């Protein structure tokens, strides 16, 4: 049984978030929680929130189908970071010019699934 969660418009560049996402891809949910807890990157917080949301979605989906889901059987089957809309800002530069500042955003998608036995 597959469940997903999507966090949109996270105010962090996709490149920085992908560094954290690569650490937990394909891992068990408990192991992914532990890795995120001890990762010093700022992106670990939104990725962790999205992972918790995906696990909660899986438990609700299992209850709706009349099944009991053990969280220990869940695996991060797919996790990806897509680029969201970029906010364009400008900073004053020398000789009356303007220097662009790109405030990038990310869309984080987490899919959890039962471990295949």
N, CA, C and O atoms as a Tinker XYZ file with bonds, in Angstrom:
   468  protein
     1  N      0.835000   -1.165000    0.000000    73     2
     2  CA     0.000000    0.000000    0.000000    64     1     3
     3  C      0.891000    1.243000    0.000000    63     2     4     5
     4  O      1.774000    1.393000    0.844000    81     3
     5  N      0.648000    2.095000   -0.929000    73     3     6
     6  CA     1.480000    3.258000   -1.144000    64     5     7
     7  C      0.775000    4.512000   -0.647000    63     6     8     9
     8  O     -0.423000    4.688000   -0.872000    81     7
     9  N      1.516000    5.380000    0.026000    73     7    10
    10  CA     0.983000    6.664000    0.477000    64     9    11
    11  C      2.020000    7.739000    0.196000    63    10    12    13
    12  O      3.224000    7.485000    0.244000    81    11
    13  N      1.542000    8.939000   -0.097000    73    11    14
    14  CA     2.460000   10.010000   -0.447000    64    13    15
    15  C      2.116000   11.288000    0.300000    63    14    16    17
    16  O      1.000000   11.468000    0.786000    81    15
    17  N      3.101000   12.165000    0.378000    73    15    18
    18  CA     2.918000   13.497000    0.942000    64    17    19
    19  C      3.779000   14.457000    0.137000    63    18    20    21
    20  O      4.889000   14.119000   -0.274000    81    19
    21  N      3.256000   15.654000   -0.083000    73    19    22
    22  CA     3.958000   16.657000   -0.881000    64    21    23
    23  C      4.014000   17.959000   -0.085000    63    22    24    25
    24  O      2.990000   18.449000    0.391000    81    23
    25  N      5.202000   18.508000    0.053000    73    23    26
    26  CA     5.387000   19.824000    0.666000    64    25    27
    27  C      5.773000   20.780000   -0.452000    63    26    28    29
    28  O      6.800000   20.601000   -1.106000    81    27
    29  N      4.951000   21.790000   -0.666000    73    27    30
    30  CA     5.207000   22.723000   -1.756000    64    29    31
    31  C      5.703000   24.064000   -1.227000    63    30    32    33
    32  O      5.423000   24.445000   -0.090000    81    31
    33  N      6.428000   24.753000   -2.057000    73    31    34
    34  CA     6.916000   26.106000   -1.798000    64    33    35
    35  C      7.777000   26.184000   -0.544000    63    34    36    37
    36  O      7.664000   27.136000    0.229000    81    35
    37  N      8.629000   25.196000   -0.340000    73    35    38
    38  CA     9.572000   25.212000    0.782000    64    37    39
    39  C     10.671000   26.205000    0.424000    63    38    40    41
    40  O     11.301000   26.072000   -0.625000    81    39
    41  N     10.913000   27.203000    1.282000    73    39    42
    42  CA    11.843000   28.284000    0.970000    64    41    43
    43  C     13.292000   27.855000    1.175000    63    42    44    45
    44  O     13.989000   28.345000    2.065000    81    43
    45  N     13.722000   26.927000    0.326000    73    43    46
    46  CA    15.086000   26.425000    0.361000    64    45    47
    47  C     15.411000   25.953000   -1.049000    63    46    48    49
    48  O     14.542000   25.428000   -1.744000    81    47
    49  N     16.641000   26.133000   -1.468000    73    47    50
    50  CA    16.975000   25.754000   -2.834000    64    49    51
    51  C     16.948000   24.235000   -2.985000    63    50    52    53
    52  O     17.340000   23.514000   -2.068000    81    51
    53  N     16.489000   23.748000   -4.132000    73    51    54
    54  CA    16.402000   22.307000   -4.357000    64    53    55
    55  C     17.743000   21.591000   -4.219000    63    54    56    57
    56  O     17.786000   20.436000   -3.797000    81    55
    57  N     18.818000   22.254000   -4.566000    73    55    58
    58  CA    20.136000   21.633000   -4.473000    64    57    59
    59  C     20.480000   21.301000   -3.024000    63    58    60    61
    60  O     21.037000   20.239000   -2.745000    81    59
    61  N     20.152000   22.199000   -2.104000    73    59    62
    62  CA    20.429000   21.963000   -0.686000    64    61    63
    63  C     19.540000   20.859000   -0.122000    63    62    64    65
    64  O     19.986000   20.061000    0.702000    81    63
    65  N     18.282000   20.811000   -0.564000    73    63    66
    66  CA    17.355000   19.797000   -0.057000    64    65    67
    67  C     17.731000   18.420000   -0.597000    63    66    68    69
    68  O     17.587000   17.421000    0.108000    81    67
    69  N     18.206000   18.357000   -1.822000    73    67    70
    70  CA    18.581000   17.066000   -2.415000    64    69    71
    71  C     19.733000   16.396000   -1.666000    63    70    72    73
    72  O     19.823000   15.169000   -1.642000    81    71
    73  N     20.610000   17.191000   -1.055000    73    71    74
    74  CA    21.697000   16.616000   -0.260000    64    73    75
    75  C     21.149000   15.785000    0.900000    63    74    76    77
    76  O     21.705000   14.738000    1.232000    81    75
    77  N     20.063000   16.249000    1.513000    73    75    78
    78  CA    19.454000   15.531000    2.639000    64    77    79
    79  C     18.610000   14.373000    2.136000    63    78    80    81
    80  O     18.621000   13.291000    2.725000    81    79
    81  N     17.881000   14.592000    1.055000    73    79    82
    82  CA    16.985000   13.571000    0.509000    64    81    83
    83  C     17.767000   12.338000    0.066000    63    82    84    85
    84  O     17.292000   11.212000    0.213000    81    83
    85  N     18.957000   12.549000   -0.473000    73    83    86
    86  CA    19.776000   11.421000   -0.922000    64    85    87
    87  C     20.204000   10.513000    0.228000    63    86    88    89
    88  O     20.512000    9.341000    0.013000    81    87
    89  N     20.223000   11.053000    1.453000    73    87    90
    90  CA    20.622000   10.254000    2.610000    64    89    91
    91  C     19.583000    9.200000    2.988000    63    90    92    93
    92  O     19.938000    8.139000    3.502000    81    91
    93  N     18.285000    9.486000    2.736000    73    91    94
    94  CA    17.229000    8.593000    3.231000    64    93    95
    95  C     16.516000    7.814000    2.130000    63    94    96    97
    96  O     15.624000    7.017000    2.421000    81    95
    97  N     16.884000    8.027000    0.899000    73    95    98
    98  CA    16.214000    7.324000   -0.202000    64    97    99
    99  C     16.411000    5.817000   -0.073000    63    98   100   101
   100  O     17.544000    5.341000    0.008000    81    99
   101  N     15.293000    5.052000   -0.053000    73    99   102
   102  CA    15.342000    3.599000   -0.003000    64   101   103
   103  C     15.495000    3.015000    1.388000    63   102   104   105
   104  O     15.555000    1.793000    1.529000    81   103
   105  N     15.560000    3.841000    2.417000    73   103   106
   106  CA    15.757000    3.355000    3.780000    64   105   107
   107  C     14.415000    3.050000    4.453000    63   106   108   109
   108  O     13.360000    3.484000    3.991000    81   107
   109  N     14.480000    2.287000    5.564000    73   107   110
   110  CA    13.297000    2.079000    6.387000    64   109   111
   111  C     12.909000    3.409000    7.025000    63   110   112   113
   112  O     13.744000    4.300000    7.182000    81   111
   113  N     11.634000    3.535000    7.391000    73   111   114
   114  CA    11.146000    4.787000    7.942000    64   113   115
   115  C     11.836000    5.108000    9.273000    63   114   116   117
   116  O     12.209000    6.255000    9.516000    81   115
   117  N     12.005000    4.097000   10.135000    73   115   118
   118  CA    12.668000    4.338000   11.420000    64   117   119
   119  C     14.112000    4.795000   11.222000    63   118   120   121
   120  O     14.583000    5.703000   11.907000    81   119
   121  N     14.799000    4.170000   10.296000    73   119   122
   122  CA    16.175000    4.550000   10.011000    64   121   123
   123  C     16.238000    5.955000    9.418000    63   122   124   125
   124  O     17.155000    6.719000    9.721000    81   123
   125  N     15.267000    6.294000    8.576000    73   123   126
   126  CA    15.214000    7.629000    7.979000    64   125   127
   127  C     14.978000    8.689000    9.053000    63   126   128   129
   128  O     15.585000    9.759000    9.010000    81   127
   129  N     14.093000    8.397000   10.023000    73   127   130
   130  CA    13.869000    9.330000   11.133000    64   129   131
   131  C     15.170000    9.584000   11.886000    63   130   132   133
   132  O     15.489000   10.729000   12.210000    81   131
   133  N     15.917000    8.528000   12.163000    73   131   134
   134  CA    17.161000    8.652000   12.910000    64   133   135
   135  C     18.192000    9.468000   12.138000    63   134   136   137
   136  O     18.873000   10.317000   12.713000    81   135
   137  N     18.305000    9.215000   10.854000    73   135   138
   138  CA    19.257000    9.962000   10.029000    64   137   139
   139  C     18.901000   11.439000   10.014000    63   138   140   141
   140  O     19.778000   12.293000   10.149000    81   139
   141  N     17.615000   11.747000    9.850000    73   139   142
   142  CA    17.193000   13.147000    9.802000    64   141   143
   143  C     17.382000   13.842000   11.149000    63   142   144   145
   144  O     17.684000   15.034000   11.200000    81   143
   145  N     17.207000   13.105000   12.219000    73   143   146
   146  CA    17.341000   13.692000   13.551000    64   145   147
   147  C     18.770000   14.154000   13.814000    63   146   148   149
   148  O     18.984000   15.173000   14.472000    81   147
   149  N     19.748000   13.409000   13.302000    73   147   150
   150  CA    21.143000   13.729000   13.564000    64   149   151
   151  C     21.846000   14.414000   12.392000    63   150   152   153
   152  O     23.067000   14.568000   12.412000    81   151
   153  N     21.099000   14.820000   11.387000    73   151   154
   154  CA    21.671000   15.565000   10.274000    64   153   155
   155  C     21.671000   17.046000   10.631000    63   154   156   157
   156  O     20.657000   17.575000   11.086000    81   155
   157  N     22.788000   17.707000   10.429000    73   155   158
   158  CA    22.905000   19.111000   10.824000    64   157   159
   159  C     22.414000   20.080000    9.750000    63   158   160   161
   160  O     22.425000   21.290000    9.972000    81   159
   161  N     21.996000   19.589000    8.622000    73   159   162
   162  CA    21.517000   20.453000    7.548000    64   161   163
   163  C     20.149000   21.030000    7.902000    63   162   164   165
   164  O     19.345000   20.364000    8.554000    81   163
   165  N     19.883000   22.257000    7.478000    73   163   166
   166  CA    18.601000   22.902000    7.753000    64   165   167
   167  C     17.459000   22.232000    6.998000    63   166   168   169
   168  O     16.307000   22.305000    7.426000    81   167
   169  N     17.767000   21.584000    5.885000    73   167   170
   170  CA    16.733000   20.939000    5.078000    64   169   171
   171  C     16.168000   19.692000    5.740000    63   170   172   173
   172  O     15.150000   19.168000    5.286000    81   171
   173  N     16.804000   19.201000    6.805000    73   171   174
   174  CA    16.323000   17.996000    7.479000    64   173   175
   175  C     14.950000   18.215000    8.109000    63   174   176   177
   176  O     14.159000   17.276000    8.200000    81   175
   177  N     14.658000   19.433000    8.540000    73   175   178
   178  CA    13.363000   19.713000    9.177000    64   177   179
   179  C     12.184000   19.595000    8.207000    63   178   180   181
   180  O     11.248000   18.854000    8.508000    81   179
   181  N     12.176000   20.285000    7.058000    73   179   182
   182  CA    11.030000   20.115000    6.154000    64   181   183
   183  C     10.923000   18.710000    5.562000    63   182   184   185
   184  O      9.819000   18.227000    5.310000    81   183
   185  N     12.066000   18.051000    5.338000    73   183   186
   186  CA    12.028000   16.678000    4.827000    64   185   187
   187  C     11.426000   15.748000    5.879000    63   186   188   189
   188  O     10.639000   14.861000    5.549000    81   187
   189  N     11.795000   15.951000    7.141000    73   187   190
   190  CA    11.243000   15.143000    8.225000    64   189   191
   191  C      9.752000   15.341000    8.398000    63   190   192   193
   192  O      9.018000   14.381000    8.636000    81   191
   193  N      9.297000   16.582000    8.281000    73   191   194
   194  CA     7.863000   16.861000    8.387000    64   193   195
   195  C      7.085000   16.188000    7.262000    63   194   196   197
   196  O      5.998000   15.654000    7.481000    81   195
   197  N      7.642000   16.216000    6.069000    73   195   198
   198  CA     6.982000   15.586000    4.931000    64   197   199
   199  C      6.961000   14.073000    5.086000    63   198   200   201
   200  O      5.973000   13.429000    4.732000    81   199
   201  N      8.039000   13.498000    5.612000    73   199   202
   202  CA     8.091000   12.058000    5.859000    64   201   203
   203  C      7.050000   11.650000    6.901000    63   202   204   205
   204  O      6.352000   10.652000    6.721000    81   203
   205  N      6.941000   12.418000    7.991000    73   203   206
   206  CA     5.927000   12.118000    9.007000    64   205   207
   207  C      4.521000   12.208000    8.436000    63   206   208   209
   208  O      3.650000   11.413000    8.789000    81   207
   209  N      4.301000   13.170000    7.558000    73   207   210
   210  CA     2.994000   13.312000    6.928000    64   209   211
   211  C      2.681000   12.110000    6.034000    63   210   212   213
   212  O      1.546000   11.632000    6.017000    81   211
   213  N      3.668000   11.623000    5.300000    73   211   214
   214  CA     3.457000   10.451000    4.441000    64   213   215
   215  C      3.135000    9.215000    5.268000    63   214   216   217
   216  O      2.285000    8.415000    4.877000    81   215
   217  N      3.809000    9.047000    6.417000    73   215   218
   218  CA     3.538000    7.902000    7.291000    64   217   219
   219  C      2.133000    8.010000    7.874000    63   218   220   221
   220  O      1.420000    7.010000    7.965000    81   219
   221  N      1.731000    9.216000    8.269000    73   219   222
   222  CA     0.374000    9.417000    8.788000    64   221   223
   223  C     -0.665000    9.130000    7.715000    63   222   224   225
   224  O     -1.708000    8.541000    8.001000    81   223
   225  N     -0.389000    9.541000    6.480000    73   223   226
   226  CA    -1.306000    9.252000    5.378000    64   225   227
   227  C     -1.426000    7.746000    5.151000    63   226   228   229
   228  O     -2.507000    7.250000    4.835000    81   227
   229  N     -0.331000    7.028000    5.307000    73   227   230
   230  CA    -0.357000    5.568000    5.124000    64   229   231
   231  C     -1.197000    4.896000    6.204000    63   230   232   233
   232  O     -1.954000    3.969000    5.913000    81   231
   233  N     -1.069000    5.357000    7.455000    73   231   234
   234  CA    -1.860000    4.744000    8.531000    64   233   235
   235  C     -3.341000    5.026000    8.356000    63   234   236   237
   236  O     -4.164000    4.140000    8.589000    81   235
   237  N     -3.698000    6.233000    7.954000    73   235   238
   238  CA    -5.110000    6.566000    7.719000    64   237   239
   239  C     -5.660000    5.766000    6.544000    63   238   240   241
   240  O     -6.793000    5.286000    6.591000    81   239
   241  N     -4.868000    5.625000    5.506000    73   239   242
   242  CA    -5.294000    4.858000    4.335000    64   241   243
   243  C     -5.524000    3.392000    4.701000    63   242   244   245
   244  O     -6.463000    2.766000    4.208000    81   243
   245  N     -4.667000    2.846000    5.564000    73   243   246
   246  CA    -4.828000    1.457000    6.006000    64   245   247
   247  C     -6.078000    1.298000    6.860000    63   246   248   249
   248  O     -6.793000    0.305000    6.733000    81   247
   249  N     -6.348000    2.270000    7.731000    73   247   250
   250  CA    -7.552000    2.210000    8.559000    64   249   251
   251  C     -8.814000    2.282000    7.714000    63   250   252   253
   252  O     -9.801000    1.609000    8.011000    81   251
   253  N     -8.788000    3.088000    6.668000    73   251   254
   254  CA    -9.948000    3.195000    5.781000    64   253   255
   255  C    -10.226000    1.886000    5.061000    63   254   256   257
   256  O    -11.374000    1.573000    4.746000    81   255
   257  N     -9.169000    1.123000    4.802000    73   255   258
   258  CA    -9.333000   -0.162000    4.132000    64   257   259
   259  C     -9.553000   -1.298000    5.121000    63   258   260   261
   260  O     -9.693000   -2.451000    4.715000    81   259
   261  N     -9.586000   -0.984000    6.416000    73   259   262
   262  CA    -9.831000   -2.003000    7.431000    64   261   263
   263  C     -8.623000   -2.852000    7.766000    63   262   264   265
   264  O     -8.773000   -3.972000    8.253000    81   263
   265  N     -7.436000   -2.344000    7.516000    73   263   266
   266  CA    -6.208000   -3.078000    7.790000    64   265   267
   267  C     -5.481000   -2.431000    8.953000    63   266   268   269
   268  O     -5.734000   -1.277000    9.298000    81   267
   269  N     -4.582000   -3.184000    9.550000    73   267   270
   270  CA    -3.708000   -2.648000   10.587000    64   269   271
   271  C     -2.317000   -2.521000    9.985000    63   270   272   273
   272  O     -1.764000   -3.490000    9.464000    81   271
   273  N     -1.758000   -1.323000   10.059000    73   271   274
   274  CA    -0.457000   -1.067000    9.448000    64   273   275
   275  C      0.596000   -0.937000   10.536000    63   274   276   277
   276  O      0.436000   -0.165000   11.481000    81   275
   277  N      1.671000   -1.695000   10.394000    73   275   278
   278  CA     2.808000   -1.575000   11.287000    64   277   279
   279  C      3.804000   -0.613000   10.648000    63   278   280   281
   280  O      4.279000   -0.852000    9.538000    81   279
   281  N      4.118000    0.466000   11.345000    73   279   282
   282  CA     5.000000    1.492000   10.798000    64   281   283
   283  C      6.399000    0.942000   10.535000    63   282   284   285
   284  O      7.122000    1.463000    9.686000    81   283
   285  N      6.783000   -0.113000   11.261000    73   283   286
   286  CA     8.111000   -0.703000   11.067000    64   285   287
   287  C      8.255000   -1.362000    9.695000    63   286   288   289
   288  O      9.374000   -1.616000    9.249000    81   287
   289  N      7.139000   -1.643000    9.019000    73   287   290
   290  CA     7.183000   -2.285000    7.709000    64   289   291
   291  C      7.264000   -1.286000    6.557000    63   290   292   293
   292  O      7.347000   -1.689000    5.397000    81   291
   293  N      7.240000    0.006000    6.865000    73   291   294
   294  CA     7.242000    1.018000    5.807000    64   293   295
   295  C      8.665000    1.370000    5.375000    63   294   296   297
   296  O      9.595000    1.410000    6.181000    81   295
   297  N      8.798000    1.622000    4.074000    73   295   298
   298  CA    10.076000    1.975000    3.457000    64   297   299
   299  C      9.860000    3.234000    2.623000    63   298   300   301
   300  O      8.798000    3.411000    2.026000    81   299
   301  N     10.861000    4.104000    2.580000    73   299   302
   302  CA    10.804000    5.274000    1.708000    64   301   303
   303  C     11.065000    4.784000    0.290000    63   302   304   305
   304  O     12.217000    4.646000   -0.123000    81   303
   305  N      9.994000    4.522000   -0.453000    73   303   306
   306  CA    10.156000    3.935000   -1.775000    64   305   307
   307  C     10.546000    4.964000   -2.824000    63   306   308   309
   308  O     11.282000    4.654000   -3.760000    81   307
   309  N     10.056000    6.182000   -2.669000    73   307   310
   310  CA    10.394000    7.236000   -3.633000    64   309   311
   311  C     10.432000    8.561000   -2.891000    63   310   312   313
   312  O      9.551000    8.857000   -2.084000    81   311
   313  N     11.437000    9.340000   -3.163000    73   311   314
   314  CA    11.529000   10.684000   -2.595000    64   313   315
   315  C     12.245000   11.547000   -3.610000    63   314   316   317
   316  O     13.305000   11.182000   -4.117000    81   315
   317  N     11.657000   12.698000   -3.903000    73   315   318
   318  CA    12.272000   13.572000   -4.896000    64   317   319
   319  C     12.039000   15.032000   -4.535000    63   318   320   321
   320  O     11.125000   15.372000   -3.784000    81   319
   321  N     12.883000   15.871000   -5.086000    73   319   322
   322  CA    12.797000   17.310000   -4.868000    64   321   323
   323  C     12.730000   17.971000   -6.226000    63   322   324   325
   324  O     13.636000   17.823000   -7.046000    81   323
   325  N     11.655000   18.700000   -6.461000    73   323   326
   326  CA    11.488000   19.434000   -7.706000    64   325   327
   327  C     11.638000   20.930000   -7.422000    63   326   328   329
   328  O     11.469000   21.387000   -6.292000    81   327
   329  N     11.951000   21.654000   -8.450000    73   327   330
   330  CA    12.125000   23.092000   -8.300000    64   329   331
   331  C     10.774000   23.780000   -8.324000    63   330   332   333
   332  O      9.951000   23.523000   -9.203000    81   331
   333  N     10.550000   24.653000   -7.361000    73   331   334
   334  CA     9.316000   25.433000   -7.304000    64   333   335
   335  C      9.529000   26.784000   -7.957000    63   334   336   337
   336  O     10.553000   27.004000   -8.604000    81   335
   337  N      8.579000   27.691000   -7.797000    73   335   338
   338  CA     8.738000   29.020000   -8.386000    64   337   339
   339  C      9.856000   29.803000   -7.692000    63   338   340   341
   340  O     10.072000   29.677000   -6.487000    81   339
   341  N     10.546000   30.601000   -8.472000    73   339   342
   342  CA    11.647000   31.408000   -7.957000    64   341   343
   343  C     11.178000   32.841000   -7.773000    63   342   344   345
   344  O     10.584000   33.431000   -8.676000    81   343
   345  N     11.449000   33.402000   -6.589000    73   343   346
   346  CA    11.138000   34.804000   -6.340000    64   345   347
   347  C     12.332000   35.643000   -6.789000    63   346   348   349
   348  O     13.470000   35.377000   -6.401000    81   347
   349  N     12.068000   36.637000   -7.594000    73   347   350
   350  CA    13.134000   37.482000   -8.121000    64   349   351
   351  C     13.190000   38.779000   -7.318000    63   350   352   353
   352  O     12.205000   39.513000   -7.225000    81   351
   353  N     14.362000   39.047000   -6.740000    73   351   354
   354  CA    14.586000   40.265000   -5.981000    64   353   355
   355  C     15.827000   40.947000   -6.547000    63   354   356   357
   356  O     16.629000   40.316000   -7.234000    81   355
   357  N     15.979000   42.227000   -6.257000    73   355   358
   358  CA    17.137000   42.961000   -6.748000    64   357   359
   359  C     17.809000   43.700000   -5.604000    63   358   360   361
   360  O     17.159000   44.178000   -4.674000    81   359
   361  N     19.126000   43.779000   -5.700000    73   359   362
   362  CA    19.938000   44.446000   -4.701000    64   361   363
   363  C     20.696000   45.564000   -5.403000    63   362   364   365
   364  O     21.156000   45.396000   -6.532000    81   363
   365  N     20.822000   46.680000   -4.747000    73   363   366
   366  CA    21.541000   47.801000   -5.340000    64   365   367
   367  C     23.013000   47.433000   -5.531000    63   366   368   369
   368  O     23.641000   46.835000   -4.657000    81   367
   369  N     23.542000   47.805000   -6.689000    73   367   370
   370  CA    24.940000   47.529000   -7.003000    64   369   371
   371  C     25.636000   48.844000   -7.346000    63   370   372   373
   372  O     25.026000   49.913000   -7.307000    81   371
   373  N     26.888000   48.750000   -7.673000    73   371   374
   374  CA    27.687000   49.946000   -7.945000    64   373   375
   375  C     27.213000   50.660000   -9.205000    63   374   376   377
   376  O     26.674000   50.035000  -10.118000    81   375
   377  N     27.416000   51.945000   -9.247000    73   375   378
   378  CA    27.134000   52.804000  -10.399000    64   377   379
   379  C     25.675000   52.731000  -10.850000    63   378   380   381
   380  O     25.394000   52.744000  -12.048000    81   379
   381  N     24.752000   52.655000   -9.900000    73   379   382
   382  CA    23.329000   52.708000  -10.223000    64   381   383
   383  C     22.768000   51.449000  -10.826000    63   382   384   385
   384  O     21.648000   51.456000  -11.338000    81   383
   385  N     23.519000   50.366000  -10.778000    73   383   386
   386  CA    23.033000   49.111000  -11.350000    64   385   387
   387  C     22.277000   48.309000  -10.293000    63   386   388   389
   388  O     22.241000   48.682000   -9.121000    81   387
   389  N     21.677000   47.206000  -10.726000    73   387   390
   390  CA    20.973000   46.303000   -9.814000    64   389   391
   391  C     21.511000   44.890000  -10.016000    63   390   392   393
   392  O     21.729000   44.448000  -11.144000    81   391
   393  N     21.718000   44.199000   -8.913000    73   391   394
   394  CA    22.196000   42.814000   -8.964000    64   393   395
   395  C     21.032000   41.899000   -8.593000    63   394   396   397
   396  O     20.384000   42.112000   -7.568000    81   395
   397  N     20.760000   40.891000   -9.405000    73   395   398
   398  CA    19.604000   40.022000   -9.110000    64   397   399
   399  C     19.869000   39.082000   -7.940000    63   398   400   401
   400  O     20.989000   38.606000   -7.749000    81   399
   401  N     18.831000   38.824000   -7.167000    73   399   402
   402  CA    18.858000   37.828000   -6.099000    64   401   403
   403  C     17.729000   36.854000   -6.396000    63   402   404   405
   404  O     16.572000   37.261000   -6.490000    81   403
   405  N     18.049000   35.573000   -6.544000    73   403   406
   406  CA    17.060000   34.544000   -6.834000    64   405   407
   407  C     16.734000   33.798000   -5.544000    63   406   408   409
   408  O     17.597000   33.121000   -4.985000    81   407
   409  N     15.519000   33.916000   -5.076000    73   407   410
   410  CA    15.087000   33.190000   -3.881000    64   409   411
   411  C     14.351000   31.941000   -4.349000    63   410   412   413
   412  O     13.182000   31.999000   -4.731000    81   411
   413  N     15.045000   30.824000   -4.315000    73   411   414
   414  CA    14.525000   29.586000   -4.886000    64   413   415
   415  C     13.649000   28.842000   -3.887000    63   414   416   417
   416  O     13.828000   28.954000   -2.674000    81   415
   417  N     12.693000   28.077000   -4.425000    73   415   418
   418  CA    11.816000   27.254000   -3.596000    64   417   419
   419  C     11.832000   25.819000   -4.108000    63   418   420   421
   420  O     12.281000   25.547000   -5.222000    81   419
   421  N     11.330000   24.900000   -3.269000    73   419   422
   422  CA    11.364000   23.481000   -3.595000    64   421   423
   423  C     10.004000   22.848000   -3.360000    63   422   424   425
   424  O      9.222000   23.312000   -2.531000    81   423
   425  N      9.736000   21.791000   -4.093000    73   423   426
   426  CA     8.593000   20.920000   -3.848000    64   425   427
   427  C      9.166000   19.552000   -3.464000    63   426   428   429
   428  O      9.889000   18.936000   -4.247000    81   427
   429  N      8.836000   19.080000   -2.248000    73   427   430
   430  CA     9.357000   17.807000   -1.748000    64   429   431
   431  C      8.244000   16.773000   -1.819000    63   430   432   433
   432  O      7.163000   16.995000   -1.274000    81   431
   433  N      8.489000   15.646000   -2.483000    73   431   434
   434  CA     7.519000   14.563000   -2.593000    64   433   435
   435  C      8.103000   13.310000   -1.949000    63   434   436   437
   436  O      9.195000   12.868000   -2.306000    81   435
   437  N      7.357000   12.737000   -0.986000    73   435   438
   438  CA     7.789000   11.533000   -0.296000    64   437   439
   439  C      6.721000   10.463000   -0.505000    63   438   440   441
   440  O      5.539000   10.710000   -0.265000    81   439
   441  N      7.134000    9.274000   -0.951000    73   439   442
   442  CA     6.232000    8.133000   -1.124000    64   441   443
   443  C      6.745000    7.001000   -0.248000    63   442   444   445
   444  O      7.893000    6.576000   -0.376000    81   443
   445  N      5.876000    6.511000    0.653000    73   443   446
   446  CA     6.219000    5.362000    1.492000    64   445   447
   447  C      5.384000    4.175000    1.045000    63   446   448   449
   448  O      4.249000    4.323000    0.591000    81   447
   449  N      5.970000    2.996000    1.183000    73   447   450
   450  CA     5.306000    1.776000    0.753000    64   449   451
   451  C      5.677000    0.657000    1.720000    63   450   452   453
   452  O      6.668000    0.756000    2.444000    81   451
   453  N      4.876000   -0.411000    1.729000    73   451   454
   454  CA     5.198000   -1.558000    2.555000    64   453   455
   455  C      6.442000   -2.241000    2.015000    63   454   456   457
   456  O      6.677000   -2.286000    0.807000    81   455
   457  N      7.230000   -2.769000    2.936000    73   455   458
   458  CA     8.436000   -3.487000    2.544000    64   457   459
   459  C      8.035000   -4.748000    1.793000    63   458   460   461
   460  O      7.188000   -5.504000    2.267000    81   459
   461  N      8.630000   -4.983000    0.636000    73   459   462
   462  CA     8.325000   -6.174000   -0.134000    64   461   463
   463  C      9.074000   -7.362000    0.467000    63   462   464   465
   464  O     10.290000   -7.315000    0.650000    81   463
   465  N      8.331000   -8.422000    0.768000    73   463   466
   466  CA     8.945000   -9.595000    1.391000    64   465   467
   467  C      9.040000  -10.752000    0.429000    63   466   468
   468  O      9.533000  -11.819000    0.794000    81   467
